[in-house]
Every structure is written in C-alpha cells, then in structure tokens.
C-alpha cells in the first residue's frame, strides 16, 4: 500500500499509461512531494523491465515441452490461451530463480490494476482474520470437500476447484464463503505439517480480464495475486517468497488444467 491519497493500483496505472490524462498532473505533483513513492515506482518499473527482458529471452523459441505438457496433459493443442498460460508459468519460474520481488508483469490485453489490487487487499485481510483461528478456521472442512466445492461454486456462479497442493506439503483443511466486491467470494485454507497455513482467495472477475502477476505484503504476510478467466486469485501466507511462489505456481497450473484435479 502507498501512503497518502494514492494507492499501489494508482502507481501501476500511471506506470502502465492507464491513468486518465486529467489526473496525471496532480499525481505527478504528489509524486514530487513523496520521494519514497517515487522510489517505489522506480522499483516497479525496474522489476517489470527485468521480467519482460527475461520472458522475451525465454519465449523466443517454442514453449518448453515439459511446461506445455504440464499445462495440457500432453495434448497437442497450441491455442493462444495455452501459450499465454505457459508464459505465465515461465514468469513464476524466472522470478523464483532470480530471487526478484515480483511486483508486476502484464500479459497481453488486460489493464485491471484496481480490481487486482482490491483482490489482494481482501485476501490479505481474510487471511489475517481466519488463518489464526484455532477452533473455527473454516466453515466446511475438507472431509466434505465435494459439498464445499459445490456450495462455493453455486454461490459464485462459476465452477470452482480446490487445487491439490499435497505434493508441495500443503493439505486442504477446508474453506468458507466471503463477501467480495458485489458478489460472493471464497477462501480455501491449506496447512503444512508444522501448522503453517496459506489461504487461497477466489473472487469474481466478471469482465474476464487477465492481469499481471503481482506480489503484495502486509507485515510478514505475502500474497501473489492475479486475474484470469471468471475469477481473481490471491494466495496468501506467512511464508518466504520462494515458497509462496512455488505454491502459487501449482495453483495457477491447477486452474489452467482443472481436469487433472
């Protein structure tokens, strides 16, 4: 979050050329008086350029077969959606390998910074409220997984899945219904053997926009968040960035290829 009258979404909108022309002068005046925010804007710009340069190099040739197979189950489909999904997995992998604080990288065709940032804020708040609960962390437990998924899907108006993260040491313990912006949202909670919890917030994305993968932080809690298809996603947890990135990659792959869940 930025301080003052502007938010992180405004910084991204300015950087992406999406801020209305009539607002830019006032915003630039505010930036001139806030050196910390100028530095943050510079960090966002530098991160984006590093990721863009790395992605261009990594995707100059064919999508690596191991990544495409993971996303398509070995199918030979070469749709634009699949290639963008493979590119997104590369973004995750490149960010983890380089140790970057991934703040923003836009795939083609989707501005919706404010919507994505709102998703992250709701996810962080919900995580802080419910992940600390001892007796009632979820409304419906994982022993009723089918009922949980069907109930949340019905309330959200789209088919939801609960990604399987057990290969990464995170077991589903259940979920709950949450309020979104204007529609229902969902939270799924996972826990590892040491009791560490992560939560997946799923909100509505009615215009089916696609956004950057971004990283937000509140205290020691981080969240990776993005918009894709009918939903906005945010995976939050008090984990190291690389560990959360690994889990976010699994979530993204599950959403791209739900038939395998």
C-alpha positions in Angstrom: 0.0 0.0 0.0 1.1 3.5 -0.7 0.7 6.3 1.8 -1.4 9.4 1.1 -4.3 9.8 -1.4 -3.0 7.3 -3.9 -2.8 3.5 -3.8 -0.5 0.9 -5.3 -3.1 0.5 -8.1 -2.6 4.2 -9.0 1.2 3.7 -9.2 0.6 0.7 -11.6 -2.0 2.7 -13.6 0.5 5.6 -14.0 3.3 3.2 -15.0 1.1 1.4 -17.5 -0.2 4.6 -19.1 -3.8 3.9 -17.8 -4.2 6.9 -15.6 -6.6 9.5 -17.1 -4.8 12.5 -18.5 -6.7 14.9 -16.3 -5.4 13.1 -13.2 -1.7 12.8 -14.2 -0.7 16.4 -13.3 -2.0 16.1 -9.7 -0.5 12.6 -9.4 2.9 13.8 -10.6 2.8 16.7 -8.1 2.1 14.2 -5.3 5.0 12.1 -6.5 7.3 15.1 -6.5 6.5 15.6 -2.8 6.8 11.9 -1.9 10.3 10.6 -2.6 9.5 7.2 -1.1 6.7 6.7 -3.6 9.0 7.8 -6.5 11.5 5.1 -5.4 8.7 2.5 -5.2 7.5 3.5 -8.7 11.1 3.1 -9.9 11.3 -0.3 -8.3 8.0 -1.4 -10.0 9.4 -0.2 -13.4 12.7 -1.9 -12.9 11.1 -5.2 -11.9 8.8 -5.1 -14.8 11.6 -4.5 -17.3 13.8 -7.3 -15.8 10.9 -9.7 -16.1 10.0 -8.5 -19.6 13.6 -9.0 -20.8 13.8 -12.4 -19.2 10.5 -13.5 -20.6 11.3 -12.3 -24.1 14.6 -14.3 -24.0 12.9 -17.4 -22.5 10.0 -17.4 -25.0 11.9 -16.5 -28.2 11.6 -20.1 -29.3 9.0 -22.8 -28.7 7.4 -23.2 -25.3 9.4 -25.9 -23.4 7.7 -29.3 -23.8 7.8 -30.0 -20.1 5.9 -26.8 -19.3 3.4 -27.3 -22.2 2.8 -30.9 -21.2 2.2 -29.9 -17.6 -0.5 -27.4 -18.7 -2.1 -29.5 -21.4 -1.7 -33.0 -20.1 0.3 -33.9 -23.2 -2.3 -32.7 -25.7 -1.1 -31.2 -28.9 -3.3 -28.1 -28.7 -1.5 -24.9 -29.5 -4.1 -22.3 -28.6 -3.2 -18.7 -27.7 -4.6 -19.3 -24.2 -2.2 -22.3 -23.6 0.8 -20.3 -24.8 -0.1 -17.4 -22.5 -0.5 -19.9 -19.6 2.9 -21.4 -20.4 4.4 -18.0 -20.5 2.8 -17.2 -17.1 4.4 -20.3 -15.6 7.7 -19.1 -17.0 7.2 -15.8 -15.3 6.8 -17.6 -11.9 9.9 -19.8 -12.6 12.1 -16.9 -13.7 11.1 -14.8 -10.8 11.9 -17.6 -8.3 15.2 -18.4 -9.9 16.4 -14.8 -10.0 15.1 -14.0 -6.5 13.2 -11.0 -7.6 10.4 -9.3 -5.7 7.8 -9.8 -8.4 5.7 -6.7 -8.3 4.2 -6.6 -11.8 4.3 -8.1 -15.2 1.4 -7.7 -17.7 0.4 -10.4 -20.2 -1.1 -9.0 -23.4 -4.5 -7.4 -23.2 -5.5 -6.6 -19.7 -5.3 -3.5 -17.6 -7.5 -4.0 -14.4 -4.9 -3.0 -11.8 -7.5 -1.6 -9.4 -9.6 -4.8 -9.5 -6.5 -7.0 -8.9 -5.2 -4.8 -6.1 -8.7 -5.0 -4.4 -8.5 -8.8 -4.6 -5.1 -8.8 -2.9 -6.3 -6.5 -0.1 -9.4 -8.7 0.6 -7.2 -11.8 0.5 -4.7 -10.4 3.0 -7.4 -9.2 5.4 -9.3 -12.5 5.2 -6.0 -14.4 5.8 -5.1 -12.4 8.8 -8.6 -12.9 10.3 -9.1 -16.6 9.7 -5.6 -18.2 9.4 -5.0 -17.6 13.1 -8.3 -19.3 14.2 -7.8 -22.4 16.3 -11.3 -23.8 16.7 -13.1 -22.4 13.6 -10.7 -21.7 10.8 -13.1 -22.9 8.2 -16.9 -23.2 7.7 -16.8 -26.5 5.9 -14.0 -29.0 6.5 -12.0 -31.0 3.9 -13.9 -34.1 4.9 -16.8 -32.6 3.0 -14.7 -31.4 0.0 -17.3 -32.2 -2.6 -20.0 -30.3 -0.7 -17.6 -27.4 -0.1 -16.7 -27.0 -3.8 -20.3 -27.4 -5.0 -21.6 -24.9 -2.5 -19.0 -22.3 -3.2 -19.4 -22.8 -7.0 -23.1 -22.3 -6.7 -22.8 -19.1 -4.7 -20.1 -17.7 -7.0 -21.9 -18.7 -10.2 -18.9 -20.5 -11.8 -17.3 -23.8 -11.3 -14.6 -23.6 -8.6 -11.9 -26.2 -7.9 -9.8 -26.7 -4.8 -6.3 -27.1 -6.1 -4.4 -30.1 -4.7 -1.2 -28.8 -3.1 -0.3 -32.0 -1.2 2.7 -32.6 -3.5 4.1 -29.4 -2.0 3.3 -30.3 1.6 0.1 -28.3 1.9 -3.1 -30.2 2.8 -6.6 -28.7 2.3 -8.3 -28.2 5.7 -11.5 -26.6 4.3 -13.0 -23.3 3.2 -15.6 -20.6 3.7 -17.8 -18.1 1.9 -16.7 -14.5 2.0 -18.1 -11.2 0.7 -16.5 -9.9 -2.4 -17.0 -6.5 -4.1 -20.5 -7.1 -5.3 -20.7 -10.9 -5.4 -19.7 -13.8 -3.2 -16.0 -14.8 -2.8 -14.4 -17.9 -1.4 -11.4 -18.7 0.8 -9.7 -22.1 0.8 -7.3 -22.9 3.6 -4.3 -25.2 3.5 -1.9 -26.3 6.3 1.5 -28.0 6.3 2.9 -30.5 8.9 4.3 -27.7 11.0 0.9 -25.9 11.2 1.8 -23.1 8.7 -1.3 -22.0 6.8 -1.9 -20.5 3.4 -5.2 -19.3 2.1 -6.4 -19.1 -1.5 -8.9 -16.2 -2.0 -11.1 -16.5 -5.1 -13.2 -13.5 -6.1 -15.3 -12.7 -9.2 -13.7 -11.3 -12.4 -16.9 -10.6 -14.3 -15.2 -9.0 -17.3 -12.9 -12.0 -17.7 -9.8 -9.8 -17.6 -6.2 -11.0 -17.4 -3.6 -9.1 -15.4 -0.1 -9.1 -14.2 1.2 -11.5 -11.5 1.9 -9.2 -8.6 3.2 -9.5 -5.1 1.7 -7.7 -2.1 2.8 -7.8 1.5 1.3 -6.7 4.8 3.7 -7.3 7.8 5.1 -10.8 7.3 2.2 -12.0 5.2 2.7 -12.0 1.4 0.2 -12.7 -1.4 0.7 -13.5 -5.0 -2.4 -12.3 -7.0 -3.7 -12.2 -10.5 -6.9 -12.1 -12.6 -7.7 -14.9 -15.1 -10.9 -16.1 -16.6 -14.0 -15.6 -14.4 -12.0 -15.3 -11.2 -9.4 -13.2 -9.5 -7.0 -15.2 -7.3 -4.7 -14.4 -4.4 -2.6 -16.9 -2.5 -1.6 -15.5 0.9 0.6 -16.8 3.7 3.3 -16.0 6.2 5.9 -17.8 4.1 9.2 -17.0 2.4 8.7 -15.5 -1.1 10.2 -18.5 -2.9 8.0 -21.0 -1.0 4.8 -19.0 -1.7 5.8 -18.7 -5.3 6.1 -22.4 -5.6 2.6 -22.9 -4.2 1.2 -20.1 -6.5 2.7 -21.9 -9.5 0.8 -25.1 -8.5 -2.4 -23.1 -8.1 -2.1 -21.5 -11.4 -1.4 -24.8 -13.2 -4.4 -26.3 -11.5 -6.6 -23.5 -12.7 -5.3 -23.8 -16.2 -5.8 -27.6 -16.3 -8.7 -28.3 -13.9 -9.4 -31.8 -15.4 -6.3 -33.1 -13.6 -7.7 -32.0 -10.1 
